Amino acid sequence: MGDLFDRMRRDRGPLGKWANVAEGYFAFPKLEGQISNRMKFNGKEVITWSVNDYLGLANNDEVRKVDASAAKKYGSAYPMGARLMSGHTDLHEKLQNELAKFVNKESAYVLNFGYQGIMSTIDSLVSKNDVIVYDIDSHACIIDGVRLHMGKRFTYQHNDIASLEKNLNRATKIVENTGGGILVISEGVFGMRGEQGKLKEIVNLKKKYKFRFLVDDAHGFGTLGNTGSGAGEEQGVQDEIDVYFATFAKSIASTGAFIAGEKDIIDFLKYNMRSQVFAKSLQMQLVEGVLKRLELIKTKPEIKEKLWANVNKLQNGLKERGFDIGNTQSCVTPVYLKGTVLEAMVLVRDLRENHKIFCSIVVYPVIPKGLILLRLIPTASHNFDDIKETLNAFSAIRDKLLSGTYRKESEKLKI
């Protein structure tokens, strides 16, 4: 019989095995200062491309004023308890009504946290007789939610409608015997590569198959669509999304999330989502802050216009310089390069220390071996000078990568 902790000491996991060289720099870095286009890293100012404050609302003057006022008025504790027991307020209801109207749904329910919120949504929507069919590139929170399911589950190849249809056929045969239903899950925007989910093509399959459709639109809410209400609006299929989920952690620049859909379904979920029934309500100071942010999204379209001016400037500039940014259809801007994990470490250190550019790095095993993904998140807070400096820096690091400079430096690393 082994000791539980012995395994953890032997194998620290795919990320943890790099901890001795990564922690404090590549993992758990400390970005300091106000959330903005330029922040401090290791005491130096860097152009910051790693925060999802898409609309620049984190430090908007009106937002900060409301946040400060709400904190003074309510403190950070009120209301105490779960919504079901003692944590429900008129302001929560007001926010829910505003959100439902904004995303064109009959009803909405505010959640205390996004990750556990989507997990509980999935868990509550299905029983052991049901089948889940979900995109293989789904975010970890969706995967963890699906793992709670006691029935059958299938993945379809990323954004591959033929693969989805194949799995819908499999699922249909199963539920014909169990008497259950089918839940299809996609993201509005896939946050690693920036591709939109093929929502329009998926809802078209409702003509052939009977299923309900859940969309996690964490990156689409606030950034896509004419009004900013997300990927469903962008693709003209919002009405066909049965359960719509979005977080407050990105465009809203806060904490929490919400789900929206038909009133009777939302009523069912609010009485059955374990992460909401048995956990504390979203604090009032955050609720009031989200209401202000939502008001700005609705009344100041110039904020989203500034965001997309920056997105287009950055993405077009990268493509003009010959960089591979994949098939992004959103603000998320991936830059694909070829190299080893060690070369990636040297490259990113050069970016941060010498070019004063801070962006996220993704390597194997998250993406295939031999690839380096540098993930840029443009926001409304950035400006064209930031973009020009970043484009020049990326051209410089590519030259070093191709010339073998980073390879030679990586050979000196002690892992």
C-alpha positions in Angstrom: 0.0 0.0 0.0 1.4 3.4 -1.0 1.1 6.8 0.6 -1.1 9.2 -1.2 1.5 12.0 -1.1 4.3 9.8 -2.4 2.9 9.9 -5.9 2.6 13.7 -5.8 6.2 14.0 -4.8 7.4 11.7 -7.6 5.2 13.2 -10.3 4.3 16.9 -10.0 2.2 16.8 -13.1 2.6 18.2 -16.7 2.9 21.8 -15.4 4.4 21.2 -12.0 7.4 19.4 -13.4 8.7 22.7 -14.7 8.2 24.5 -11.4 11.8 24.7 -10.4 12.6 26.9 -13.5 9.1 28.4 -14.1 7.7 29.5 -10.8 7.8 33.3 -10.3 8.5 34.0 -13.9 6.8 31.8 -16.4 4.3 30.4 -13.8 2.8 32.6 -11.1 4.4 35.8 -12.4 3.5 39.0 -10.5 2.1 41.8 -12.6 1.8 44.9 -10.5 0.1 48.2 -10.7 -3.3 49.3 -12.0 -4.8 47.0 -14.6 -3.9 48.7 -17.9 -2.0 48.5 -21.1 1.2 49.0 -19.2 2.0 47.4 -15.9 5.1 46.5 -13.8 6.8 43.1 -14.0 9.9 42.5 -11.9 10.0 46.3 -11.2 10.0 47.2 -14.9 7.2 48.7 -17.0 6.0 46.3 -19.7 3.3 46.4 -22.4 0.8 44.0 -21.0 -1.1 41.6 -23.3 -2.2 39.0 -20.8 -5.3 40.4 -19.1 -8.8 39.9 -20.4 -10.0 43.4 -19.5 -11.3 43.6 -23.1 -13.2 46.9 -22.8 -10.8 48.6 -20.4 -13.5 48.8 -17.7 -11.2 47.8 -14.8 -9.9 51.3 -14.4 -12.7 53.3 -16.0 -13.2 56.4 -13.9 -17.0 55.9 -13.6 -16.6 52.2 -12.7 -13.9 52.9 -10.0 -16.2 55.5 -8.5 -19.1 53.1 -8.3 -16.9 50.3 -7.0 -15.5 52.6 -4.2 -19.0 53.8 -3.3 -20.4 50.2 -3.2 -17.5 49.0 -1.0 -18.1 51.9 1.5 -21.9 51.2 1.5 -21.9 47.4 1.8 -18.5 46.3 2.8 -17.2 43.0 1.3 -19.5 40.6 3.1 -23.1 41.5 2.4 -25.2 39.6 1.7 -24.2 36.6 3.8 -25.3 33.1 2.9 -26.5 31.4 -0.3 -29.1 33.0 -2.5 -31.6 30.3 -1.6 -31.3 31.0 2.2 -30.3 34.5 3.0 -28.2 36.0 0.2 -30.9 37.2 -2.2 -31.5 40.9 -2.8 -33.5 43.3 -5.0 -30.2 44.3 -6.6 -29.4 40.8 -7.7 -32.8 40.6 -9.3 -32.3 43.9 -11.0 -29.0 42.7 -12.5 -30.6 39.5 -13.6 -33.4 41.3 -15.4 -30.9 43.7 -17.1 -28.7 40.8 -18.2 -31.7 38.7 -19.6 -32.8 41.7 -21.6 -29.3 42.4 -22.9 -28.7 38.9 -24.2 -32.3 38.6 -25.5 -33.4 35.8 -23.1 -36.5 35.4 -21.0 -34.7 35.0 -17.7 -31.2 35.1 -16.2 -29.6 34.0 -12.9 -26.5 35.6 -11.4 -23.8 33.1 -10.2 -21.1 33.6 -7.6 -18.3 32.3 -9.8 -17.8 31.4 -13.4 -15.8 28.1 -13.2 -18.0 26.4 -10.6 -21.1 28.0 -12.2 -20.7 26.3 -15.6 -19.8 23.0 -13.9 -23.0 23.1 -11.9 -25.0 24.2 -14.9 -23.9 21.1 -16.8 -24.4 18.9 -13.7 -28.0 20.2 -13.2 -29.0 20.0 -16.9 -28.4 16.3 -17.3 -29.4 13.0 -15.6 -27.9 9.5 -16.0 -30.2 8.8 -18.9 -29.0 11.8 -20.9 -26.0 12.1 -23.2 -23.6 15.0 -23.5 -21.8 15.8 -26.8 -19.1 18.5 -26.5 -16.2 20.1 -28.4 -12.9 18.3 -27.7 -11.2 21.7 -27.3 -13.6 22.9 -24.5 -12.3 24.8 -21.6 -11.3 22.9 -18.4 -14.4 24.1 -16.6 -16.6 22.4 -19.2 -14.5 19.2 -19.0 -14.8 19.2 -15.2 -18.6 19.8 -15.5 -18.9 16.9 -17.9 -16.9 14.6 -15.6 -19.7 15.0 -13.0 -22.2 13.4 -15.5 -23.2 9.8 -14.6 -24.3 9.0 -18.1 -22.6 8.7 -21.5 -20.6 11.6 -23.0 -18.9 12.0 -26.3 -16.4 14.5 -27.7 -16.5 15.8 -31.3 -13.5 17.1 -33.2 -13.0 20.8 -32.7 -15.5 22.8 -34.7 -16.0 19.8 -37.0 -19.7 19.5 -37.9 -19.4 16.1 -39.5 -17.8 14.8 -36.3 -20.6 16.4 -34.3 -23.2 14.8 -36.5 -21.5 11.4 -36.2 -21.7 11.7 -32.4 -25.3 13.0 -32.4 -26.2 9.8 -34.3 -24.5 7.7 -31.5 -26.2 9.8 -28.8 -29.6 9.5 -30.5 -29.4 5.7 -30.5 -28.6 5.7 -26.8 -31.3 8.0 -25.7 -33.9 6.1 -27.7 -33.2 3.3 -25.3 -32.8 5.3 -22.1 -35.6 7.8 -22.7 -33.2 10.7 -22.0 -32.2 13.7 -24.0 -29.0 15.2 -25.6 -27.0 18.2 -24.5 -24.6 19.7 -27.0 -21.9 22.1 -25.6 -19.7 24.6 -27.4 -17.9 27.8 -26.6 -18.8 31.1 -28.2 -15.1 31.8 -28.6 -12.4 29.3 -27.9 -10.1 31.3 -25.6 -6.8 29.7 -26.6 -7.0 30.1 -30.4 -9.6 32.7 -30.8 -11.9 30.8 -33.1 -15.6 31.2 -32.7 -17.7 28.1 -32.1 -19.7 27.1 -35.2 -22.9 28.0 -33.5 -24.9 28.7 -36.7 -24.0 25.3 -38.1 -24.7 23.5 -34.8 -28.2 25.0 -34.5 -28.9 24.0 -38.1 -28.6 20.4 -36.9 -31.7 20.8 -34.8 -33.6 20.3 -38.0 -32.3 16.7 -38.0 -31.6 15.9 -34.4 -33.3 16.6 -31.1 -31.0 18.2 -28.6 -30.5 21.2 -26.3 -27.6 23.6 -26.8 -25.4 25.2 -24.1 -22.9 27.9 -25.1 -20.1 29.2 -22.8 -19.5 32.7 -24.2 -16.9 33.9 -21.7 -14.8 35.6 -24.4 -17.7 36.6 -26.7 -19.8 38.5 -24.2 -19.1 42.2 -24.4 -16.9 41.9 -27.5 -18.9 40.3 -30.3 -22.2 41.2 -31.9 -23.6 44.6 -32.8 -24.6 45.4 -29.2 -21.9 43.3 -27.6 -24.2 40.6 -26.4 -21.9 37.9 -27.7 -21.2 35.2 -30.3 -24.9 34.2 -30.7 -25.8 37.7 -31.7 -22.6 37.9 -34.0 -23.8 34.7 -35.8 -27.5 35.6 -35.8 -28.5 32.5 -33.7 -29.0 33.8 -30.2 -32.6 32.7 -30.1 -31.5 29.1 -30.9 -29.1 28.9 -27.9 -31.1 27.1 -25.2 -28.8 28.0 -22.3 -26.4 30.9 -22.5 -23.5 31.3 -20.1 -21.1 34.2 -19.7 -18.6 35.3 -17.0 -18.0 38.7 -15.4 -14.2 38.0 -15.3 -13.4 39.3 -18.8 -15.3 42.1 -20.5 -17.0 43.0 -17.3 -13.7 43.1 -15.4 -15.1 41.7 -12.1 -16.0 38.4 -10.5 -19.1 36.2 -11.0 -21.1 35.0 -14.0 -24.7 34.4 -15.2 -26.8 31.9 -17.1 -29.8 32.9 -19.3 -32.6 31.0 -21.1 -36.3 30.2 -20.8 -37.8 31.2 -17.4 -38.9 27.7 -16.4 -35.4 26.3 -17.1 -33.6 29.1 -15.2 -36.0 28.5 -12.3 -35.1 24.8 -12.3 -31.4 25.6 -12.4 -31.5 28.1 -9.5 -33.1 25.4 -7.2 -30.7 22.7 -8.4 -27.3 24.1 -9.0 -25.2 22.8 -6.1 -22.5 25.5 -6.3 -25.2 28.1 -5.9 -27.6 26.4 -3.5 -24.7 25.5 -1.1 -22.4 28.5 -1.5 -22.3 32.2 -0.7 -24.1 34.7 -2.9 -22.2 37.2 -5.1 -21.3 40.2 -2.9 -23.4 43.3 -3.2 -20.4 45.6 -4.0 -19.7 43.4 -7.0 -23.4 43.3 -8.1 -23.6 47.1 -8.0 -20.3 47.3 -9.9 -21.5 44.9 -12.6 -24.6 46.9 -13.1 -22.5 50.0 -13.8 -20.3 48.1 -16.2 -23.3 46.7 -18.1 -24.7 50.2 -18.4 -21.5 51.4 -20.0 -21.5 48.5 -22.5 -25.0 49.4 -23.5 -24.6 53.2 -23.7 -21.0 53.7 -24.9 -20.5 51.7 -28.1 -17.3 53.7 -28.7 -15.6 51.5 -26.1 -16.1 48.4 -28.2 -15.2 50.3 -31.3 -11.8 51.3 -29.7 -11.2 47.6 -28.8 -11.8 46.4 -32.3 -9.6 49.2 -33.8 -6.8 47.8 -31.7 -7.6 44.2 -32.5 -7.6 44.9 -36.3 -4.4 47.0 -36.1 -2.6 44.3 -34.2 -3.9 41.3 -36.1 -3.4 42.9 -39.5 0.1 44.1 -38.6 1.1 40.6 -37.6 -0.3 39.1 -40.8 1.5 41.7 -42.9 4.8 40.7 -41.3 4.2 37.1 -42.1 3.2 35.8 -38.7 0.8 32.8 -38.4 -2.2 33.9 -36.2 -4.3 30.8 -37.1 -8.0 31.3 -37.7 -8.9 33.7 -35.0 -12.3 35.3 -35.3 -12.2 37.3 -32.1 -10.0 39.6 -30.0 -7.9 36.6 -28.9 -4.7 36.8 -30.9 -2.5 33.7 -31.0 0.9 33.9 -32.6 2.3 30.5 -33.6 6.1 29.9 -33.8 8.2 26.7 -34.0 10.6 25.7 -31.3 11.2 23.7 -28.2 9.9 24.4 -24.7 13.4 25.6 -23.6 13.6 27.9 -26.7 10.2 29.3 -25.7 11.5 30.1 -22.2 14.5 32.0 -23.6 12.4 33.8 -26.1 9.8 34.9 -23.6 12.6 36.1 -21.2 14.0 38.2 -24.1 10.5 39.6 -24.8 10.0 40.6 -21.2 13.4 41.8 -20.2 14.7 43.4 -23.4 11.6 44.4 -25.3 9.4 45.1 -22.3 6.5 43.0 -23.8 4.5 40.7 -21.4 2.3 38.1 -23.0 1.2 34.6 -22.1 3.2 31.6 -23.4 1.6 28.2 -24.2 3.7 25.1 -25.0 3.6 21.3 -25.0 1.6 19.4 -23.6 -1.2 22.0 -24.0 -0.4 22.3 -27.7 1.5 19.9 -30.0 5.2 19.4 -29.4 7.4 21.7 -31.4 5.0 24.6 -31.4 5.2 27.8 -29.3 2.0 29.9 -28.9 2.3 33.5 -27.8 -1.2 34.7 -26.8 -2.0 38.4 -27.1 -5.2 39.9 -25.7 -5.7 43.4 -27.1 -8.0 45.7 -25.1 -9.6 49.1 -25.4 -6.9 50.4 -23.1 -4.1 49.7 -25.6 -3.0 52.3 -28.2 -1.3 52.2 -31.6 2.1 52.9 -30.0 1.8 49.8 -27.9 1.0 47.8 -31.1 3.9 49.3 -33.1 6.4 48.5 -30.3 5.0 44.9 -30.0 5.1 44.3 -33.8 8.8 45.4 -33.9 9.6 43.2 -30.9 7.9 40.2 -32.5 9.9 40.6 -35.7 13.1 40.8 -33.6 12.4 37.6 -31.6 11.4 35.7 -34.7 14.7 36.5 -36.3 16.6 35.2 -33.3 14.5 32.1 -33.2 15.1 31.3 -36.9 18.8 32.1 -36.6 19.3 29.6 -33.8 20.2 32.2 -31.2 17.6 31.0 -28.7 18.5 27.3 -29.4 22.1 28.0 -28.4 21.1 29.9 -25.3 18.6 27.1 -24.3 21.3 24.6 -24.3 22.9 26.4 -21.4 19.8 26.0 -19.2 19.9 23.6 -16.3 16.6 21.8 -15.9 
